[in-house]
């Protein structure tokens, strides 16, 4: 199963809650911790891991540029960069998998329909009047 990106996770969170992610983040700050804040935290962790992967990939590309010589000093930077990419990929994969599993278990709940308005009660037919007069 391919992992979802932070953009896809953000879209699924927005679809689930019916609001843009920025509005949801502002709303979550005023609320006690709950599912929304947990999902937003997973999304933030995923986005951070993706940015870290991009940064370290670009740094490694600079270090191994064809016009650049790789000496002892650069080797330690290469090893450190590859280690950091591996860590960021592991974090990204776990965050994406966790967020996807949680989102898959949730569904948007529609507002419950108002209870049907009971039909007005039909008044009972009037009881025959009881006469106190003596009949013949």
Secondary structure, DSSP 8 states (H G I E B T S, - for coil): -----HHHHHHHHHHHHTS-HHHHHHHHHTS-S-HHHHHHHHHHHHHHHHHHHHHHHHHHHHHT-TTS---HHHHHHHHHHHHHHHHHHHHHHHHHHHHHHHHHH---------------------------S---
